[in-house]
Amino acid sequence: MLYDVVDIQKILPHRFPFLLVDRINELKAGEYIEGYKNVSISEPVFQGHFPDHPVYPGVMIIEGMAQAGGVLAFKSIDNIDQKDIENKVVYFMSIDKAKFRTPVTPGDKLIYKINVIKHKGKVWQLDAKAYVDDKLAAEAQLKAMIVDK
């Protein structure tokens, strides 16, 4: 484990119930990150999606992949300290080629694998995939930008 949830909260501004990354296992600056989220029935989203058939929403999977990508972007910046990170945020620019392959349900461990397609200045283009038990659950190409708060 590289970063636990406490470390992640020092990097991302997200908090419960919208912090969707529990751990970061691997990170190669400027290239790749792998992290995960344990999906629990106690999450508020399951009150309405769906009460008798809980399915983790695809939009939450996309957001979790984006948050992992945000960690990658911040940890790939040379010479950035904690104070600088606290004054910046990662904004979505686009979501392309999103596909949902299999439902994610309570009890699943959702593994995020994010690769950098291109990085120029403040803009990051990412190939994002989410797996459950080595089975592809979702994928998308994400574009984001690091900006001042």
PyMOL commands that set and color helices and strands:
alter all, ss='L'
color gray80, all
select helices_A, chain A and resi 5-11+44-47+58-75+82-86
alter helices_A, ss='H'
color red, helices_A
select strands_A, chain A and resi 23-28+32-38+88-100+109-120+123-132+135-148
alter strands_A, ss='S'
color yellow, strands_A
deselect
rebuild
show_as cartoon
